[in-house]
Amino acid sequence: MELDQLLLFIISLMANLFSALAGGGAGLIQLPALIFLGLPFGIALATHKVASVALGVGATLRHLRSSPLERRFALLILAYGMPGVILGASIILTVPDRMAELALGILTMGLGIYSWLSPELGQHLKPSHRKGPSLVFGGLVLFLIGVLNGSLTSGTGLFVTLWLVRWFGMDYKLAVAYTLILVGLFWNGIGAVTLGLLGDIYWQWLPALLLGSLIGGYLGAHLSIIKGNRLIKRSYEVITLLVGLKLILS
């Protein structure tokens, strides 16, 4: 049992450190790892979602020191995204395990390919689409990402990061701060509550996962602020492709 807890802590630490660096992706490592260790998809998803809230706590403790959020955008992300999370979490528990794993693998590989085809994700702040119909459209896309976050949960934080960069003109570091704080804490929090009420959580594994998420989130956020992300981006692309292939072929 102690060896299991140590393994879970290491997996959680690595997954969440990586996620905090890249602006999303803890589910790309942590969720498949829980499945590979024997949990059914629904239980693994609920357990991962609860643990991922600690990522948001750790990252928030670091990012709020250097990246204060604009209240309007924070409320926009929460107002559009959280209903989508609840909807997605309600739907996913009715999907057969194998179908969910295949969808997770395909989505994961797609993220890696998209990242590889996009060498620059936003190096300068160029605000855009901040009012009118374009703002509403941006919010509706966040709602759809929220549905994915509540269901497949694979790299959806990175979707939010990329959308904030591409549509709203944020630079990468600022977009990562929004993602880790709002998605990590609030989206994942409401998703954890929904899945906990509708499904089952494997409580025995949570202490190690929570500790790894908290420490990994803080350290990853710190490194993303002071070091940049080119190396982690390449690592992300390799891991997404490998994990996606594993889930599809298993």
C-alpha atoms as a printed R data frame, in Angstrom:
    type eleno elety resid chain resno       x      y       z
1   ATOM     1    CA   MET     A     1   0.000  0.000   0.000
2   ATOM     2    CA   GLU     A     2   2.804  2.406   0.838
3   ATOM     3    CA   LEU     A     3   4.456  1.625  -2.516
4   ATOM     4    CA   ASP     A     4   1.153  2.344  -4.282
5   ATOM     5    CA   GLN     A     5   0.870  5.716  -2.530
6   ATOM     6    CA   LEU     A     6   4.455  6.622  -3.462
7   ATOM     7    CA   LEU     A     7   3.835  5.709  -7.111
8   ATOM     8    CA   LEU     A     8   0.634  7.736  -7.179
9   ATOM     9    CA   PHE     A     9   2.416 10.724  -5.602
10  ATOM    10    CA   ILE     A    10   5.188 10.631  -8.225
11  ATOM    11    CA   ILE     A    11   2.687 10.316 -11.088
12  ATOM    12    CA   SER     A    12   0.600 13.175  -9.712
13  ATOM    13    CA   LEU     A    13   3.628 15.394  -9.087
14  ATOM    14    CA   MET     A    14   4.957 14.922 -12.632
15  ATOM    15    CA   ALA     A    15   1.553 15.272 -14.292
16  ATOM    16    CA   ASN     A    16   0.618 18.451 -12.471
17  ATOM    17    CA   LEU     A    17   4.039 20.080 -12.692
18  ATOM    18    CA   PHE     A    18   3.881 19.485 -16.427
19  ATOM    19    CA   SER     A    19   0.311 20.775 -16.603
20  ATOM    20    CA   ALA     A    20   1.123 23.958 -14.720
21  ATOM    21    CA   LEU     A    21   4.013 24.587 -17.100
22  ATOM    22    CA   ALA     A    22   2.017 24.015 -20.286
23  ATOM    23    CA   GLY     A    23  -1.296 25.573 -19.242
24  ATOM    24    CA   GLY     A    24  -3.170 22.279 -19.117
25  ATOM    25    CA   GLY     A    25  -2.734 18.577 -19.592
26  ATOM    26    CA   ALA     A    26  -2.627 16.921 -16.161
27  ATOM    27    CA   GLY     A    27  -5.343 14.565 -17.357
28  ATOM    28    CA   LEU     A    28  -3.126 13.461 -20.213
29  ATOM    29    CA   ILE     A    29  -0.865 11.657 -17.745
30  ATOM    30    CA   GLN     A    30  -2.752 11.278 -14.484
31  ATOM    31    CA   LEU     A    31  -6.097 10.034 -15.797
32  ATOM    32    CA   PRO     A    32  -4.654  7.346 -18.116
33  ATOM    33    CA   ALA     A    33  -2.328  6.290 -15.290
34  ATOM    34    CA   LEU     A    34  -5.305  5.688 -12.991
35  ATOM    35    CA   ILE     A    35  -6.979  3.675 -15.734
36  ATOM    36    CA   PHE     A    36  -3.817  1.667 -16.376
37  ATOM    37    CA   LEU     A    37  -3.563  0.955 -12.611
38  ATOM    38    CA   GLY     A    38  -6.975 -0.683 -12.692
39  ATOM    39    CA   LEU     A    39  -9.751  1.863 -12.090
40  ATOM    40    CA   PRO     A    40 -12.795  1.879 -14.422
41  ATOM    41    CA   PHE     A    41 -13.003  5.039 -16.511
42  ATOM    42    CA   GLY     A    42 -15.836  6.679 -14.548
43  ATOM    43    CA   ILE     A    43 -14.188  6.141 -11.155
44  ATOM    44    CA   ALA     A    44 -10.784  7.168 -12.498
45  ATOM    45    CA   LEU     A    45 -12.283 10.363 -13.940
46  ATOM    46    CA   ALA     A    46 -14.047 11.316 -10.699
47  ATOM    47    CA   THR     A    47 -10.915 10.585  -8.631
48  ATOM    48    CA   HIS     A    48  -8.687 12.551 -11.004
49  ATOM    49    CA   LYS     A    49 -11.102 15.486 -11.061
50  ATOM    50    CA   VAL     A    50 -11.062 15.784  -7.266
51  ATOM    51    CA   ALA     A    51  -7.255 15.600  -7.188
52  ATOM    52    CA   SER     A    52  -6.907 18.171  -9.972
53  ATOM    53    CA   VAL     A    53  -8.513 20.849  -7.785
54  ATOM    54    CA   ALA     A    54  -5.281 20.810  -5.760
55  ATOM    55    CA   LEU     A    55  -3.425 21.723  -8.961
56  ATOM    56    CA   GLY     A    56  -5.514 24.873  -9.132
57  ATOM    57    CA   VAL     A    57  -4.758 25.662  -5.487
58  ATOM    58    CA   GLY     A    58  -1.005 25.232  -5.935
59  ATOM    59    CA   ALA     A    59  -0.874 27.210  -9.179
60  ATOM    60    CA   THR     A    60  -3.092 29.968  -7.794
61  ATOM    61    CA   LEU     A    61  -0.794 30.482  -4.809
62  ATOM    62    CA   ARG     A    62   2.042 31.242  -7.252
63  ATOM    63    CA   HIS     A    63   0.295 33.007 -10.137
64  ATOM    64    CA   LEU     A    64  -1.661 35.525  -8.078
65  ATOM    65    CA   ARG     A    65   1.660 36.932  -6.864
66  ATOM    66    CA   SER     A    66   2.619 38.007 -10.381
67  ATOM    67    CA   SER     A    67  -0.463 37.782 -12.658
68  ATOM    68    CA   PRO     A    68  -3.562 39.512 -11.243
69  ATOM    69    CA   LEU     A    69  -6.691 38.626 -13.193
70  ATOM    70    CA   GLU     A    70  -9.053 41.047 -14.898
71  ATOM    71    CA   ARG     A    71 -12.415 40.570 -13.196
72  ATOM    72    CA   ARG     A    72 -14.450 40.811 -16.397
73  ATOM    73    CA   PHE     A    73 -12.603 37.968 -18.085
74  ATOM    74    CA   ALA     A    74 -12.561 35.866 -14.967
75  ATOM    75    CA   LEU     A    75 -16.355 36.107 -14.717
76  ATOM    76    CA   LEU     A    76 -16.733 35.406 -18.452
77  ATOM    77    CA   ILE     A    77 -14.720 32.187 -18.218
78  ATOM    78    CA   LEU     A    78 -16.667 31.054 -15.158
79  ATOM    79    CA   ALA     A    79 -20.119 32.010 -16.435
80  ATOM    80    CA   TYR     A    80 -19.756 30.225 -19.769
81  ATOM    81    CA   GLY     A    81 -17.528 27.350 -18.766
82  ATOM    82    CA   MET     A    82 -19.017 25.998 -15.538
83  ATOM    83    CA   PRO     A    83 -22.463 25.069 -16.971
84  ATOM    84    CA   GLY     A    84 -20.626 23.169 -19.703
85  ATOM    85    CA   VAL     A    85 -18.583 21.294 -17.092
86  ATOM    86    CA   ILE     A    86 -21.737 20.196 -15.271
87  ATOM    87    CA   LEU     A    87 -23.325 19.051 -18.545
88  ATOM    88    CA   GLY     A    88 -20.216 17.136 -19.602
89  ATOM    89    CA   ALA     A    89 -19.797 15.450 -16.225
90  ATOM    90    CA   SER     A    90 -23.439 14.370 -16.289
91  ATOM    91    CA   ILE     A    91 -23.138 12.866 -19.766
92  ATOM    92    CA   ILE     A    92 -19.829 11.010 -19.463
93  ATOM    93    CA   LEU     A    93 -20.982  8.577 -16.758
94  ATOM    94    CA   THR     A    94 -23.506  7.102 -19.223
95  ATOM    95    CA   VAL     A    95 -20.824  6.389 -21.859
96  ATOM    96    CA   PRO     A    96 -19.330  2.844 -22.006
97  ATOM    97    CA   ASP     A    97 -15.742  2.648 -20.682
98  ATOM    98    CA   ARG     A    98 -14.150  1.529 -23.953
99  ATOM    99    CA   MET     A    99 -15.852  4.238 -25.986
100 ATOM   100    CA   ALA     A   100 -14.705  6.858 -23.492
101 ATOM   101    CA   GLU     A   101 -11.128  5.549 -23.623
102 ATOM   102    CA   LEU     A   102 -11.090  5.626 -27.443
103 ATOM   103    CA   ALA     A   103 -12.438  9.181 -27.463
104 ATOM   104    CA   LEU     A   104  -9.830 10.159 -24.880
105 ATOM   105    CA   GLY     A   105  -7.038  8.649 -26.989
106 ATOM   106    CA   ILE     A   106  -8.159 10.344 -30.213
107 ATOM   107    CA   LEU     A   107  -8.570 13.708 -28.501
108 ATOM   108    CA   THR     A   108  -5.183 13.359 -26.828
109 ATOM   109    CA   MET     A   109  -3.406 12.647 -30.119
110 ATOM   110    CA   GLY     A   110  -5.235 15.540 -31.738
111 ATOM   111    CA   LEU     A   111  -3.901 17.906 -29.101
112 ATOM   112    CA   GLY     A   112  -0.342 16.747 -29.723
113 ATOM   113    CA   ILE     A   113  -0.647 17.161 -33.496
114 ATOM   114    CA   TYR     A   114  -2.250 20.587 -33.145
115 ATOM   115    CA   SER     A   115   0.498 21.733 -30.797
116 ATOM   116    CA   TRP     A   116   3.178 20.458 -33.182
117 ATOM   117    CA   LEU     A   117   1.589 22.391 -36.066
118 ATOM   118    CA   SER     A   118   1.497 25.607 -33.984
119 ATOM   119    CA   PRO     A   119   5.101 26.512 -33.081
120 ATOM   120    CA   GLU     A   120   4.155 29.930 -31.629
121 ATOM   121    CA   LEU     A   121   1.161 30.144 -29.299
122 ATOM   122    CA   GLY     A   122   1.229 33.868 -28.518
123 ATOM   123    CA   GLN     A   123   4.246 35.794 -27.354
124 ATOM   124    CA   HIS     A   124   2.683 39.270 -27.074
125 ATOM   125    CA   LEU     A   125  -0.502 40.679 -25.577
126 ATOM   126    CA   LYS     A   126  -2.815 41.862 -28.381
127 ATOM   127    CA   PRO     A   127  -6.350 42.223 -26.959
128 ATOM   128    CA   SER     A   128  -9.113 41.335 -29.423
129 ATOM   129    CA   HIS     A   129 -12.791 40.279 -29.553
130 ATOM   130    CA   ARG     A   130 -13.554 41.939 -26.250
131 ATOM   131    CA   LYS     A   131 -17.153 43.088 -26.892
132 ATOM   132    CA   GLY     A   132 -20.339 42.435 -28.852
133 ATOM   133    CA   PRO     A   133 -21.092 39.246 -30.799
134 ATOM   134    CA   SER     A   134 -17.422 38.240 -30.977
135 ATOM   135    CA   LEU     A   135 -17.233 38.237 -27.174
136 ATOM   136    CA   VAL     A   136 -20.365 36.069 -26.971
137 ATOM   137    CA   PHE     A   137 -18.927 33.687 -29.561
138 ATOM   138    CA   GLY     A   138 -15.750 33.400 -27.532
139 ATOM   139    CA   GLY     A   139 -17.838 32.574 -24.484
140 ATOM   140    CA   LEU     A   140 -19.817 29.892 -26.323
141 ATOM   141    CA   VAL     A   141 -16.592 28.184 -27.328
142 ATOM   142    CA   LEU     A   142 -15.569 28.229 -23.659
143 ATOM   143    CA   PHE     A   143 -18.893 26.532 -22.875
144 ATOM   144    CA   LEU     A   144 -18.084 23.740 -25.349
145 ATOM   145    CA   ILE     A   145 -14.606 23.358 -23.867
146 ATOM   146    CA   GLY     A   146 -16.300 23.145 -20.469
147 ATOM   147    CA   VAL     A   147 -18.384 20.206 -21.716
148 ATOM   148    CA   LEU     A   148 -15.143 18.465 -22.719
149 ATOM   149    CA   ASN     A   149 -13.582 19.357 -19.373
150 ATOM   150    CA   GLY     A   150 -16.451 17.765 -17.480
151 ATOM   151    CA   SER     A   151 -16.379 14.640 -19.624
152 ATOM   152    CA   LEU     A   152 -13.147 13.655 -21.345
153 ATOM   153    CA   THR     A   153 -10.979 16.078 -19.294
154 ATOM   154    CA   SER     A   154  -7.931 15.367 -21.505
155 ATOM   155    CA   GLY     A   155  -5.949 18.547 -21.973
156 ATOM   156    CA   THR     A   156  -9.011 20.783 -21.907
157 ATOM   157    CA   GLY     A   157  -7.060 23.303 -19.869
158 ATOM   158    CA   LEU     A   158  -4.734 23.607 -22.840
159 ATOM   159    CA   PHE     A   159  -7.760 24.202 -25.082
160 ATOM   160    CA   VAL     A   160  -8.721 27.111 -22.835
161 ATOM   161    CA   THR     A   161  -5.169 28.466 -22.922
162 ATOM   162    CA   LEU     A   162  -5.025 28.286 -26.715
163 ATOM   163    CA   TRP     A   163  -8.462 29.849 -27.101
164 ATOM   164    CA   LEU     A   164  -7.553 32.765 -24.835
165 ATOM   165    CA   VAL     A   165  -4.453 33.304 -26.962
166 ATOM   166    CA   ARG     A   166  -6.022 32.822 -30.403
167 ATOM   167    CA   TRP     A   167  -9.371 34.541 -29.922
168 ATOM   168    CA   PHE     A   168  -8.888 37.014 -27.094
169 ATOM   169    CA   GLY     A   169  -5.291 37.967 -27.916
170 ATOM   170    CA   MET     A   170  -3.670 37.111 -24.605
171 ATOM   171    CA   ASP     A   171   0.008 36.313 -24.406
172 ATOM   172    CA   TYR     A   172   0.834 32.747 -23.379
173 ATOM   173    CA   LYS     A   173   1.873 33.391 -19.783
174 ATOM   174    CA   LEU     A   174  -1.241 35.425 -19.005
175 ATOM   175    CA   ALA     A   175  -3.495 32.827 -20.642
176 ATOM   176    CA   VAL     A   176  -1.833 30.090 -18.577
177 ATOM   177    CA   ALA     A   177  -2.497 32.054 -15.391
178 ATOM   178    CA   TYR     A   178  -6.206 32.383 -16.236
179 ATOM   179    CA   THR     A   179  -6.442 28.707 -17.113
180 ATOM   180    CA   LEU     A   180  -4.731 27.360 -14.024
181 ATOM   181    CA   ILE     A   181  -6.651 29.567 -11.616
182 ATOM   182    CA   LEU     A   182 -10.151 29.485 -13.127
183 ATOM   183    CA   VAL     A   183 -10.164 26.058 -14.742
184 ATOM   184    CA   GLY     A   184  -7.969 24.441 -12.090
185 ATOM   185    CA   LEU     A   185  -9.982 25.723  -9.149
186 ATOM   186    CA   PHE     A   186 -13.526 26.422 -10.320
187 ATOM   187    CA   TRP     A   187 -14.182 24.282 -13.400
188 ATOM   188    CA   ASN     A   188 -12.470 21.257 -11.863
189 ATOM   189    CA   GLY     A   189 -14.127 21.959  -8.521
190 ATOM   190    CA   ILE     A   190 -17.665 21.938  -9.921
191 ATOM   191    CA   GLY     A   191 -16.781 18.918 -12.052
192 ATOM   192    CA   ALA     A   192 -15.523 17.067  -8.996
193 ATOM   193    CA   VAL     A   193 -18.723 17.807  -7.081
194 ATOM   194    CA   THR     A   194 -20.914 16.706 -10.016
195 ATOM   195    CA   LEU     A   195 -18.992 13.463 -10.586
196 ATOM   196    CA   GLY     A   196 -18.858 12.793  -6.856
197 ATOM   197    CA   LEU     A   197 -22.648 13.087  -6.601
198 ATOM   198    CA   LEU     A   198 -23.383 11.031  -9.714
199 ATOM   199    CA   GLY     A   199 -20.551  8.486  -9.560
200 ATOM   200    CA   ASP     A   200 -17.889  6.989  -7.302
201 ATOM   201    CA   ILE     A   201 -14.515  8.303  -6.096
202 ATOM   202    CA   TYR     A   202 -11.649  6.018  -5.074
203 ATOM   203    CA   TRP     A   203 -10.864  7.767  -1.794
204 ATOM   204    CA   GLN     A   204  -7.940  5.505  -0.851
205 ATOM   205    CA   TRP     A   205  -5.759  7.026  -3.585
206 ATOM   206    CA   LEU     A   206  -6.667 10.661  -2.996
207 ATOM   207    CA   PRO     A   207  -4.123 11.664  -0.296
208 ATOM   208    CA   ALA     A   208  -1.121 10.932  -2.526
209 ATOM   209    CA   LEU     A   209  -2.804 12.440  -5.587
210 ATOM   210    CA   LEU     A   210  -3.777 15.629  -3.745
211 ATOM   211    CA   LEU     A   211  -0.300 16.162  -2.324
212 ATOM   212    CA   GLY     A   212   1.341 15.586  -5.705
213 ATOM   213    CA   SER     A   213  -1.132 17.935  -7.402
214 ATOM   214    CA   LEU     A   214  -0.615 20.723  -4.880
215 ATOM   215    CA   ILE     A   215   3.197 20.608  -4.980
216 ATOM   216    CA   GLY     A   216   3.343 20.003  -8.726
217 ATOM   217    CA   GLY     A   217   0.953 22.864  -9.435
218 ATOM   218    CA   TYR     A   218   2.989 25.351  -7.439
219 ATOM   219    CA   LEU     A   219   6.362 24.273  -8.842
220 ATOM   220    CA   GLY     A   220   5.090 24.145 -12.417
221 ATOM   221    CA   ALA     A   221   3.542 27.601 -12.161
222 ATOM   222    CA   HIS     A   222   6.798 28.949 -10.742
223 ATOM   223    CA   LEU     A   223   8.853 27.447 -13.572
224 ATOM   224    CA   SER     A   224   6.433 28.697 -16.239
225 ATOM   225    CA   ILE     A   225   6.810 32.231 -14.920
226 ATOM   226    CA   ILE     A   226  10.601 32.282 -14.773
227 ATOM   227    CA   LYS     A   227  11.684 29.858 -17.535
228 ATOM   228    CA   GLY     A   228   9.280 29.802 -20.491
229 ATOM   229    CA   ASN     A   229   7.823 26.745 -22.172
230 ATOM   230    CA   ARG     A   230   9.532 25.671 -25.424
231 ATOM   231    CA   LEU     A   231  11.082 22.509 -23.980
232 ATOM   232    CA   ILE     A   232   7.936 21.529 -22.112
233 ATOM   233    CA   LYS     A   233   5.912 22.116 -25.284
234 ATOM   234    CA   ARG     A   234   8.020 19.552 -27.161
235 ATOM   235    CA   SER     A   235   7.734 17.126 -24.251
236 ATOM   236    CA   TYR     A   236   3.987 17.684 -24.209
237 ATOM   237    CA   GLU     A   237   3.669 16.804 -27.890
238 ATOM   238    CA   VAL     A   238   5.591 13.537 -27.447
239 ATOM   239    CA   ILE     A   239   3.645 12.493 -24.345
240 ATOM   240    CA   THR     A   240   0.237 13.299 -25.846
241 ATOM   241    CA   LEU     A   241   0.966 11.151 -28.878
242 ATOM   242    CA   LEU     A   242   2.284  8.229 -26.803
243 ATOM   243    CA   VAL     A   243  -0.552  8.308 -24.269
244 ATOM   244    CA   GLY     A   244  -3.140  8.664 -27.048
245 ATOM   245    CA   LEU     A   245  -1.732  5.669 -28.902
246 ATOM   246    CA   LYS     A   246  -1.653  3.615 -25.703
247 ATOM   247    CA   LEU     A   247  -5.315  4.326 -24.945
248 ATOM   248    CA   ILE     A   248  -6.418  3.578 -28.521
249 ATOM   249    CA   LEU     A   249  -4.441  0.341 -28.823
250 ATOM   250    CA   SER     A   250  -4.974 -1.011 -25.283
